[in-house]
C-alpha cells in the first residue's frame, strides 16, 4: 500500500471535475500538490479547497498544448519541491460530432490535447523519476479508450493511443521502479460534455443525460487513489453498463459492435 504523505503530486486539468476531486483527495492524504490548468483563478480556488499551506501547493498555470513549456514547467516543479513522485495526466477534452461532418483540424486539436500533451509532459518528467528511481504516472483514459463509439471518433482515437504509449512506458520503466496506472472512467458527473468539441471545434455546450447521472467525481477520485495504493495497472470506473461493455468487447466483440451502432447519443 503506497503512502501519499509528503509525496509530490502534479495534476493537470486540476481546475475542475476529476482533477479538482483528485487534488482534494491527495491533500487529505498529506501529499504536496502541483496544480496545472489554463485558468489561474480556478486553480487558486482549488488550492484553497485543499486546505494545504502555501508551502505545500504550487499553482502552475499553463496550456498543456504548448509543448515547448513542458520542460520549463517540470524544472519549476523540481525547483520548488526537488522531486516529482506522481504525475496525473488528467487534462483533456471530449468530442460530440460525426466523422462525416468533422473538420480535420478538430482531430488534430483532440490529439494535441488528449495525447501529445501527455507525451510531452511525460518526457519532461521522466528523467527526474529515472534519477530518483521511483515515480508513478496516473493516466486518465476512458471507457472510450477501449470502445469506439458514435460521435466520439477523435476522442476515441486519442484515448486508444494513450493505452499503447503508456503500456510501453510501464514495461520500459520497470527497471527504474516507474509505475503506470491507466484509468478508464465511464460516466462521471463533470462538465466534460459541455466542453466537448463539435464538428467545427466550438464547444458542444450541452450536458449529456448520462453524464449528469454519472457517479460523483469524488467517488471516482477515491477509487483512483485506492488503485494507485495497490499498484493497479488499469482500472475501470463507472456504472454497470459502461464497465460491462469493456468485457463484452473482450469476449463477445460482435455483440458489442451491434450495440454501439444502435446507441445514438442524445
C-alpha positions in Angstrom: 0.0 0.0 0.0 1.5 3.3 -1.1 1.6 6.2 1.4 1.0 9.6 -0.2 2.3 11.7 2.8 4.7 14.3 1.5 4.6 12.8 -2.0 4.8 15.5 -4.7 1.7 15.0 -7.0 1.4 17.0 -10.2 -2.2 17.2 -11.6 -3.1 18.6 -15.0 -6.7 19.6 -15.6 -6.8 20.4 -11.8 -9.3 23.3 -12.0 -12.5 21.3 -12.1 -14.1 17.8 -12.2 -12.0 14.8 -11.6 -8.8 16.8 -11.4 -10.2 19.0 -8.6 -11.5 16.0 -6.8 -8.1 14.3 -7.0 -6.4 17.4 -5.7 -8.6 17.4 -2.6 -8.3 13.6 -2.1 -4.4 13.7 -2.3 -4.3 16.7 0.0 -6.3 14.8 2.6 -3.6 12.1 2.5 -0.9 14.6 3.1 0.5 15.0 -0.4 2.2 18.1 -1.8 0.5 19.4 -4.9 1.3 21.0 -8.2 -1.9 22.2 -9.8 -2.0 22.9 -13.6 -4.7 24.2 -15.9 -5.2 27.3 -18.0 -7.3 29.3 -15.5 -5.2 30.6 -12.7 -8.1 31.9 -10.7 -9.8 28.4 -10.7 -6.5 26.8 -9.6 -6.3 29.3 -6.7 -9.8 28.3 -5.7 -8.9 24.6 -5.8 -5.7 25.4 -3.8 -7.9 27.0 -1.0 -10.2 24.0 -1.1 -7.3 21.6 -0.4 -6.6 23.3 2.9 -2.9 22.9 2.4 -0.4 25.6 3.4 1.2 27.7 0.6 4.5 25.8 1.0 2.7 22.5 0.0 1.0 23.7 -3.2 2.4 25.1 -6.4 -0.1 26.8 -8.7 1.4 26.3 -12.2 -1.0 27.6 -14.9 -0.2 26.5 -18.4 -1.8 25.4 -21.7 -0.7 21.8 -22.0 -0.8 22.0 -25.8 2.1 24.4 -25.7 4.5 21.5 -25.8 7.6 23.7 -25.5 6.5 24.6 -22.0 6.7 21.1 -20.7 10.4 21.1 -19.9 10.4 24.6 -18.2 7.3 23.6 -16.2 9.0 20.4 -14.9 12.1 22.4 -13.9 9.8 24.8 -12.0 8.3 21.9 -10.0 11.8 20.5 -9.3 13.0 23.9 -8.1 10.0 24.1 -5.7 9.9 20.5 -4.4 13.1 18.8 -5.6 11.2 15.8 -6.9 8.1 14.6 -8.7 6.5 11.4 -7.3 3.2 11.2 -9.1 2.2 12.7 -12.4 -1.5 12.8 -13.1 -2.4 13.3 -16.7 -6.0 14.5 -16.4 -6.2 17.4 -18.8 -8.4 16.6 -21.8 -11.3 17.3 -24.0 -14.1 15.2 -25.4 -16.0 15.4 -28.7 -19.5 15.3 -30.0 -19.6 15.2 -33.8 -20.0 12.7 -36.7 -16.9 11.8 -38.7 -18.5 13.0 -42.0 -19.1 16.5 -40.5 -15.8 16.9 -38.5 -13.0 19.2 -39.7 -9.6 17.7 -39.9 -8.4 20.5 -37.6 -10.6 19.2 -34.9 -8.9 15.8 -35.0 -5.5 17.5 -34.8 -6.7 19.5 -31.8 -8.0 16.5 -30.0 -4.8 14.6 -30.5 -2.7 17.6 -29.3 -4.8 17.9 -26.1 -5.6 14.3 -25.3 -2.4 12.6 -26.5 0.6 14.7 -27.4 0.4 17.0 -24.3 0.7 13.9 -22.0 3.6 12.6 -24.0 5.4 15.9 -23.8 4.9 16.2 -20.1 5.9 12.6 -19.5 9.1 13.1 -21.4 9.8 16.2 -19.3 9.2 14.4 -16.0 10.6 11.0 -16.8 14.4 12.0 -16.4 13.7 13.1 -12.8 11.8 10.0 -12.0 14.5 7.8 -13.5 17.1 9.7 -11.5 15.2 9.2 -8.2 14.5 5.6 -9.2 10.8 5.9 -8.5 7.6 7.5 -9.9 4.0 6.8 -10.8 2.0 8.1 -13.8 -1.8 8.2 -13.5 -3.2 8.4 -17.0 -6.8 9.4 -17.4 -8.1 7.4 -20.4 -11.7 6.5 -20.7 -14.1 3.6 -21.5 -13.7 5.3 -24.9 -10.1 4.2 -24.8 -11.4 0.6 -25.0 -14.5 1.0 -27.2 -15.1 3.2 -30.2 -18.5 4.9 -30.0 -20.7 7.2 -32.1 -19.8 10.9 -32.3 -16.5 10.3 -30.3 -14.2 9.2 -33.2 -11.3 11.6 -32.4 -11.7 11.3 -28.7 -11.7 7.5 -29.0 -8.6 7.6 -31.2 -6.6 9.8 -28.7 -7.6 7.6 -25.8 -6.8 4.4 -27.6 -3.3 5.9 -28.3 -2.7 6.6 -24.6 -3.1 2.9 -23.9 -0.4 1.9 -26.4 2.1 4.6 -25.3 1.7 4.0 -21.5 1.7 0.2 -21.7 5.1 0.6 -23.4 6.2 3.1 -20.7 5.1 0.7 -17.9 7.3 -2.0 -19.4 10.3 0.2 -20.1 10.2 1.9 -16.7 10.0 -1.3 -14.7 13.8 -1.4 -14.1 13.7 2.1 -12.6 10.6 1.5 -10.4 8.4 3.7 -12.6 4.8 2.7 -12.5 1.7 3.4 -14.6 -2.0 3.3 -13.6 -4.3 3.8 -16.6 -7.8 4.9 -15.5 -10.8 4.3 -17.7 -13.8 6.2 -16.4 -17.3 5.8 -17.7 -19.9 8.4 -16.9 -18.7 10.7 -14.2 -20.7 13.8 -13.1 -18.5 16.5 -14.7 -18.8 19.2 -17.4 -17.0 17.1 -20.0 -19.9 17.1 -22.5 -20.4 20.9 -22.1 -16.8 21.5 -23.0 -16.6 18.8 -25.8 -15.7 19.9 -29.3 -18.3 19.9 -32.0 -17.6 19.4 -35.8 -16.1 22.9 -36.2 -14.1 22.9 -32.9 -16.5 25.0 -30.9 -17.9 23.9 -27.6 -20.7 21.4 -27.7 -22.4 23.3 -24.8 -24.9 20.6 -23.8 -25.0 18.3 -20.7 -25.4 14.7 -21.7 -28.1 12.9 -19.6 -25.7 10.0 -19.0 -23.0 12.4 -17.7 -25.5 14.3 -15.4 -26.5 10.9 -13.9 -22.9 9.6 -13.6 -21.1 8.8 -10.4 -19.7 11.8 -8.5 -16.1 13.0 -9.3 -15.3 12.5 -5.6 -16.1 8.8 -5.8 -14.0 8.5 -8.9 -11.1 10.1 -7.2 -11.4 7.8 -4.2 -11.3 4.7 -6.4 -8.2 6.1 -8.3 -6.3 6.6 -5.1 -7.1 3.1 -3.9 -6.0 1.7 -7.2 -2.7 3.6 -7.1 -2.1 2.4 -3.5 -2.4 -1.2 -4.8 -0.3 -0.5 -7.9 -3.2 -1.5 -10.2 -2.1 -1.3 -13.8 -5.5 -0.5 -15.3 -8.9 0.2 -13.7 -12.5 0.8 -14.9 -14.7 3.2 -13.0 -18.4 3.9 -13.7 -21.8 2.3 -13.8 -22.5 -1.3 -14.7 -23.5 -0.7 -18.3 -20.3 1.1 -19.5 -17.9 -1.1 -17.5 -19.6 -4.3 -18.7 -19.2 -3.0 -22.3 -15.4 -3.4 -21.9 -15.7 -7.0 -21.0 -18.4 -7.5 -23.7 -15.9 -6.3 -26.3 -13.2 -8.6 -25.0 -15.3 -11.8 -25.0 -18.2 -11.0 -27.4 -17.0 -8.3 -29.8 -19.6 -8.7 -32.5 -22.4 -8.3 -30.0 -20.7 -5.1 -28.6 -20.3 -3.7 -32.1 -24.0 -4.3 -32.8 -25.0 -2.5 -29.6 -22.7 0.5 -30.3 -24.2 1.3 -33.7 -27.7 1.3 -32.2 -26.7 3.6 -29.3 -27.2 7.1 -30.9 -26.1 9.7 -28.3 -28.5 12.4 -27.2 
